[in-house]
Amino acid sequence: MVVKNICCLGAGYVGGPTCSVIAWKCPEIKVTVVDLSKERIAQWNSEKLPIYEPGLDDVVKACRGKNLFFSNDIKTAILDADLIFISVNTPTKTFGNGKGRAPDLKYVEGAARMIADIAQSNKIVVEKSTVPVRAAESILNILSANQRPGVSYQILSNPEFLAEGTAIDDLLHADRVLIGGEDSPEGRAAIEELCSVYEHWIPRKNILTTNTWSSELSKLAANAMLAQRISSINSLSAVCESTGADVSEVARAVGLDSRIGSKFLQASIGFGGSCFQKDILNLIYICESLNLLEVAAYWQQVIDMNEYQKSRFTAKVIESLFNTVSGKQVALLGFAFKKNTGDTRESPAIHVAKTLLDEGASINIYDPKVEKSQIIDDLTNPSICEFPEQVKSRVKIFEDAYSATAGTHAIVLCTEWDEFITYDYNRIYKGMMKPAFIFDGRKILNHEELIEIGFHVQTIGKKLSRPRSPRCWSSKPNI
């Protein structure tokens, strides 16, 4: 089989960017991304894409309508496809066996059953969603039990290693592309077909082939080890604050060791996003299912440390504001879990906002890419609050940081957007209640300069001095 038509089931953060780049680099291949959501497909076909990712707009506009299509016609896309990516959501289960840890594979199973019901010719089916080890076996069982006479399937695992905010660059200059499949003539042939797609722009030496199970586990292992580094440096940030050490200096010294390296050693309020916590919880559940309880406990500590870091940071905010935020205005700068994305899944900002709201604060929020509706949905989610109307009455969303910070008692910086570094903090200081506080949860601001202005500044992993000459202690800010 020579791959001429690709279908992707799922038009989300993985399927959309991945297939857009494939279409861009493989102009002779027709790529169709399908989804049940009419609204989402309409957004992919509009001028405003459903996700923000640097460089994505240009790639989509270069290919859309030529060899890249976004559609709700799932049946036609499956019938025409030689190769089908399954890129559907795999959320953590919220009920039943494995609640809070195991992945909910109902969408993966639904995709497999859809393929089995529609396909009338041989297909290469590729897991692109993050799934537990041996999930490919479940997909194959469903397809085999429902296959039509003369139709055969090969199941491959091709996990994504994209970081939101740099996804297009990660796709174009991948450290490695991992493809797992069955060790049989048919399996090896299917692997080679998928390799030939990626070889349009990825050197063959960067394409790693394994058995299916190794490929599936490698995705979980990679995210678990990256998250572990963040939790490790964050644990040391607490030590630094108690001893007078500077966690940035410690991280630099440690990162210069070639055996360790400097990446993912930036102390912060904690990690978020759709992958790290979900994948570690998945790994924990697998270990517990295999009765590897000590291994499960080891990885659970990575999650526990991340929760501790978020709670510790927010407790510091409340303590610094004279042990109460009731009736006070607090500005949150940033709501996405990291810069260069509009994704808020597991964002530390949600934890900060919930805690401050629970303590009686009113919150002004500004984020350059997160939609107002998304912020309200996150903060009124039943898992976050019991009384949505009370939350809505104490949360305001602003279009710029200067308006968001005016009249507030404190600023809490939750996302490392580059623009936050460039602001006129003299202007911001004049518009705030005094004493004015800044809590830098990402360690990106010039703290000494802020202290000189008159701010009380606190950050992660470093003790800072108080303002040397407070400029204004009036309770009425100059706005």
C-alpha positions in Angstrom: 0.0 0.0 0.0 1.2 3.5 -0.9 -0.4 6.1 1.3 -2.2 8.6 -0.9 -5.1 9.5 1.5 -4.9 10.1 5.2 -7.9 10.6 7.5 -7.6 11.9 11.1 -10.3 11.2 13.6 -10.3 14.2 16.0 -9.7 17.8 15.2 -8.1 18.8 18.5 -4.7 19.9 19.8 -3.0 16.9 18.3 -4.9 16.0 15.1 -5.2 19.5 13.8 -1.5 20.7 13.9 -0.1 17.2 13.1 -2.1 16.7 10.0 -1.7 20.3 8.9 2.1 19.9 8.9 1.8 16.5 7.1 -0.3 18.1 4.4 2.2 21.0 4.1 5.2 18.6 3.7 3.4 16.0 1.6 1.6 17.9 -1.1 0.8 14.7 -3.0 -1.1 13.2 -0.1 -4.7 14.2 0.6 -5.2 14.8 4.3 -8.7 15.0 5.8 -9.3 15.9 9.4 -12.8 14.9 10.6 -14.7 15.5 13.8 -18.3 15.0 15.1 -18.3 18.7 16.3 -19.7 20.9 13.6 -18.6 24.0 15.5 -15.0 22.8 15.7 -14.8 22.0 12.0 -16.4 25.3 11.2 -13.6 27.0 13.2 -10.9 25.1 11.4 -12.4 26.3 8.1 -12.6 29.9 9.3 -10.1 32.7 9.7 -9.9 32.1 13.5 -8.7 28.6 14.2 -10.1 26.9 17.4 -6.6 26.7 18.9 -3.8 29.2 19.1 -0.3 27.9 18.2 2.5 30.0 16.7 2.9 29.3 13.0 -0.3 27.1 12.7 -2.3 29.8 10.9 0.3 30.0 8.1 0.5 26.3 7.6 -3.3 25.8 7.5 -3.8 28.7 5.1 -1.1 27.3 2.8 -2.8 23.9 2.4 -6.5 24.2 3.3 -8.6 23.6 0.3 -5.7 22.1 -1.7 -4.7 18.9 0.0 -5.9 19.7 3.6 -9.6 19.5 4.4 -11.6 19.7 7.6 -14.9 18.0 7.5 -17.8 16.4 9.4 -18.2 13.7 6.6 -16.5 11.0 8.6 -17.8 8.1 6.4 -16.3 9.4 3.2 -13.0 10.2 4.9 -12.7 6.7 6.3 -13.7 5.0 3.1 -11.1 6.9 1.1 -8.3 6.7 3.6 -5.3 4.4 3.3 -4.1 5.4 6.7 -6.2 6.6 9.6 -5.0 8.5 12.7 -7.0 8.1 15.9 -6.5 11.5 17.6 -9.5 11.6 19.9 -9.6 12.8 23.5 -8.5 10.4 26.3 -9.5 12.2 29.5 -9.0 10.8 33.0 -12.0 8.8 34.2 -14.3 10.8 36.6 -16.3 7.8 37.9 -16.1 4.0 38.2 -13.1 1.8 38.5 -9.9 3.8 38.2 -11.7 7.1 38.9 -9.2 10.0 38.9 -6.3 7.9 37.4 -7.3 5.6 34.6 -7.8 7.0 31.1 -11.3 7.0 29.7 -11.0 5.2 26.4 -14.6 5.5 25.3 -13.7 7.8 22.4 -10.9 5.5 21.2 -13.2 2.6 21.3 -15.9 4.6 19.5 -13.4 5.6 16.8 -12.3 1.9 16.3 -16.0 0.8 16.0 -16.6 3.6 13.6 -13.7 2.4 11.4 -15.0 -1.2 11.6 -18.5 -0.2 10.6 -17.4 1.9 7.6 -14.1 0.5 6.2 -14.4 -1.6 3.0 -10.7 -1.9 2.2 -7.4 -2.5 4.0 -6.4 0.2 6.5 -3.4 1.2 8.5 -4.8 2.5 11.8 -2.5 4.6 13.9 -2.8 5.5 17.6 -2.1 9.1 17.9 -4.0 9.7 21.2 -2.1 9.0 24.4 -3.2 5.5 25.5 -2.2 3.0 28.1 0.1 0.1 27.2 -1.7 -2.6 25.2 -4.5 -0.3 24.1 -3.5 -1.1 20.5 -4.5 -4.7 21.3 -8.0 -3.5 22.3 -8.3 -1.6 19.0 -7.2 -4.6 17.0 -9.7 -6.9 18.9 -12.6 -4.5 18.0 -11.6 -4.2 14.4 -11.0 -7.9 14.0 -14.3 -8.9 15.6 -16.2 -6.6 13.2 -14.2 -6.7 10.0 -15.7 -7.3 6.6 -14.5 -10.2 4.4 -11.3 -9.3 2.6 -10.6 -6.3 4.8 -7.4 -6.3 7.0 -6.0 -3.9 9.5 -2.5 -3.1 10.8 -2.4 -1.2 14.1 0.5 1.2 14.7 1.4 3.4 17.7 2.8 6.8 16.8 2.7 8.9 20.0 3.0 12.7 19.7 5.7 14.5 21.6 4.4 18.1 21.1 4.8 20.9 23.5 2.0 23.4 23.3 3.3 26.8 22.3 6.0 25.2 20.1 4.0 22.4 18.5 4.7 23.4 14.9 8.4 23.7 15.5 8.3 20.4 17.3 6.6 18.8 14.3 9.0 20.3 11.8 12.2 19.6 13.8 11.3 16.6 15.8 13.9 15.1 18.2 12.5 11.7 17.2 9.4 10.2 15.6 8.4 7.0 17.3 6.5 4.3 15.5 5.6 1.0 17.0 4.0 -2.0 15.3 3.7 -5.7 15.1 6.9 -7.7 14.4 5.5 -9.5 11.3 5.9 -8.9 7.6 2.6 -7.1 7.4 3.4 -5.1 10.5 6.9 -4.1 9.3 5.4 -3.1 5.9 2.8 -0.8 7.6 5.6 0.8 9.7 7.6 1.5 6.5 4.5 3.2 5.0 4.2 5.5 7.9 7.9 6.1 7.9 7.7 7.1 4.2 5.2 9.9 5.2 7.5 11.4 7.8 10.6 11.0 5.7 9.3 13.8 3.5 10.9 16.1 6.1 12.3 14.0 9.0 15.7 12.3 8.5 15.4 8.5 8.7 17.9 8.5 11.6 15.4 10.4 13.7 12.6 7.9 13.1 12.7 5.2 15.8 10.8 1.9 15.3 9.8 -0.3 18.2 7.3 -2.9 19.1 3.8 -1.5 19.8 4.0 -1.8 23.6 7.3 0.0 23.9 6.0 2.9 21.8 2.9 3.3 24.0 4.9 3.2 27.2 7.5 5.6 25.9 5.0 8.4 25.6 3.9 8.0 29.2 7.5 7.7 30.4 8.7 10.8 28.5 6.0 13.0 30.1 6.5 11.5 33.5 10.2 12.2 33.5 9.8 15.8 32.3 7.2 16.4 35.0 9.5 14.8 37.5 12.2 17.4 36.7 9.8 20.2 37.3 8.6 18.8 40.6 12.2 18.1 41.6 13.4 21.7 41.1 10.2 23.0 42.7 10.9 20.9 45.8 14.3 22.6 46.0 12.7 26.0 45.6 11.1 25.5 49.0 14.5 24.7 50.5 15.9 27.9 48.9 13.3 30.1 50.4 14.0 28.7 53.9 17.8 29.0 53.6 18.5 32.1 51.5 19.7 30.2 48.5 18.5 31.3 45.0 16.8 28.4 43.1 17.8 30.0 39.7 21.4 29.9 40.7 21.1 26.3 41.9 19.3 25.3 38.7 22.0 26.9 36.6 24.8 25.2 38.5 23.0 21.8 38.3 22.1 22.3 34.6 25.7 22.8 33.5 26.3 19.2 34.4 26.2 17.5 31.0 24.6 14.4 32.6 21.7 16.5 33.7 21.2 19.4 31.3 19.4 22.7 31.8 15.9 22.0 30.3 12.8 21.8 32.6 14.8 23.1 35.6 12.9 26.4 35.8 11.1 26.7 39.2 7.6 27.9 39.0 4.1 27.8 40.4 3.8 24.3 39.0 3.1 22.4 35.8 -0.2 22.2 34.0 -1.6 21.3 30.6 -3.4 18.3 29.1 -0.6 15.8 29.3 1.7 15.8 32.3 -0.8 15.1 35.1 -3.0 12.9 33.0 -0.2 10.7 31.8 1.4 10.3 35.2 -2.0 9.3 36.7 -2.3 6.8 33.9 1.2 5.4 34.6 0.3 5.2 38.3 -2.9 3.3 37.5 -1.0 0.9 35.3 1.6 0.3 38.1 -1.2 -0.3 40.7 -3.0 -2.7 38.3 0.3 -4.7 37.9 0.7 -4.6 41.7 3.8 -2.5 41.4 2.8 -0.4 44.4 6.2 1.1 45.2 6.6 2.2 41.6 3.1 3.8 41.7 3.9 5.6 45.0 7.1 7.0 43.4 5.2 8.6 40.5 2.4 9.7 42.8 4.9 11.9 44.6 5.5 13.9 41.4 1.8 14.8 41.4 1.8 15.5 45.1 4.8 17.8 44.9 3.1 19.8 42.1 0.0 20.2 44.2 2.1 21.3 47.1 3.8 23.9 45.0 0.6 25.4 43.9 -0.9 25.4 47.4 2.4 26.8 48.9 2.5 29.7 46.5 -1.2 30.6 47.0 -0.8 30.4 50.8 2.1 32.8 50.5 -0.1 35.3 48.7 -2.8 35.2 51.4 -0.2 35.4 54.2 1.5 38.4 52.7 -1.8 40.2 52.3 -2.1 40.4 56.1 -3.6 36.9 56.3 -6.8 37.9 54.6 -8.0 38.6 51.1 -11.6 38.9 51.9 -13.0 41.9 50.2 -9.7 42.6 48.4 -9.1 43.0 44.7 -6.4 40.7 43.2 -5.2 40.8 39.6 -4.3 37.6 37.9 -1.9 38.0 34.9 -2.2 35.0 32.8 -4.7 32.1 32.8 -3.3 29.7 30.2 -1.1 26.9 31.7 1.9 28.3 29.7 2.7 31.0 27.2 2.0 30.8 23.5 -1.2 28.8 24.0 -4.8 29.4 24.9 -5.1 26.0 26.6 -6.1 26.2 30.3 -6.3 22.5 31.1 -4.9 21.9 34.6 -3.6 25.5 34.6 -2.1 26.5 38.0 -4.1 29.8 37.6 -7.3 27.8 38.2 -6.0 26.6 41.5 -4.9 30.1 42.5 -8.2 31.7 41.5 -10.2 29.1 43.3 -8.3 29.5 46.5 -8.5 33.3 46.4 -12.2 33.1 45.6 -12.8 30.7 48.5 -11.1 33.2 50.8 -13.4 36.0 49.7 -11.3 37.9 47.2 -12.5 39.5 44.0 -10.4 38.7 40.9 -9.5 40.7 37.8 -8.1 38.4 35.1 -6.1 39.2 31.9 -4.7 36.7 29.5 -3.8 37.7 25.9 -5.1 34.4 24.3 -7.6 32.8 26.6 -11.2 33.6 25.7 -13.5 35.1 28.4 -16.0 32.2 28.0 -13.2 29.6 28.7 -12.1 31.4 31.9 -15.7 31.5 33.2 -16.3 27.9 32.2 -13.1 26.8 34.1 -14.0 28.7 37.3 -17.6 27.6 37.3 -16.9 24.0 36.7 -18.7 21.8 39.3 -15.3 20.4 40.4 -14.1 24.0 41.1 -17.1 25.7 42.7 -20.5 25.0 44.2 -22.1 28.4 43.6 -21.3 29.6 40.0 -23.3 32.8 40.3 -21.2 34.0 43.3 -18.0 33.3 41.2 -19.3 35.3 38.3 -20.1 38.2 40.5 -16.5 38.4 41.8 -14.6 37.6 38.6 -14.0 40.3 35.9 -12.2 39.6 32.6 -10.1 42.5 31.1 -8.7 43.3 27.7 -5.4 44.6 28.9 -3.2 44.4 32.0 -3.4 48.1 32.9 -7.1 48.0 33.3 -7.0 44.6 35.1 -4.5 45.9 37.7 -6.1 49.3 38.4 -7.3 49.6 42.0 -6.1 46.1 43.0 -4.2 45.2 46.2 -1.9 42.6 44.5 -0.8 41.1 41.2 -0.4 37.4 40.9 1.6 36.4 37.7 0.6 32.9 36.7 1.7 32.6 33.0 5.1 33.6 31.6 3.8 35.6 28.6 6.6 37.7 27.1 4.5 40.8 27.1 4.3 40.8 30.9 8.1 41.7 31.0 7.6 44.8 28.9 4.9 46.6 30.9 5.4 50.1 32.5 5.3 49.0 36.1 5.6 52.6 37.3 2.3 53.2 35.7 0.8 50.0 37.2 2.1 50.8 40.7 0.5 54.3 40.6 -2.9 52.7 39.8 -2.8 50.1 42.6 -3.8 50.2 46.3 -0.9 50.6 48.7 1.1 48.7 49.8 1.2 47.1 46.4 2.2 43.5 46.0 3.5 41.4 43.1 3.7 37.6 43.3 5.8 36.4 40.4 4.9 32.7 39.9 7.1 32.3 36.9 10.3 34.2 37.9 10.3 36.4 34.7 10.1 39.9 36.1 13.0 42.2 37.1 12.4 42.0 40.9 15.0 44.6 42.0 13.5 47.1 39.6 10.0 46.4 41.0 11.3 46.8 44.6 12.9 50.1 43.7 9.5 51.3 42.3 7.9 50.5 45.7 6.4 47.0 45.1 6.5 44.3 47.7 7.7 41.4 45.6 7.7 37.7 46.2 8.7 34.9 43.8 9.6 31.2 43.8 12.7 30.0 45.4 14.3 33.3 46.5 14.0 35.7 49.4 13.6 39.3 48.4 14.1 42.5 50.4 11.3 44.9 51.2 11.0 48.2 49.3 13.7 50.5 50.5 11.7 53.7 50.1 7.9 53.3 49.7 6.6 56.0 47.5 3.0 56.1 48.3 0.9 54.6 51.1 -2.4 56.3 50.4 -5.4 53.9 50.3 -6.5 55.8 47.2 -4.5 55.0 44.1 -3.7 57.5 41.4 -5.4 55.9 38.4 
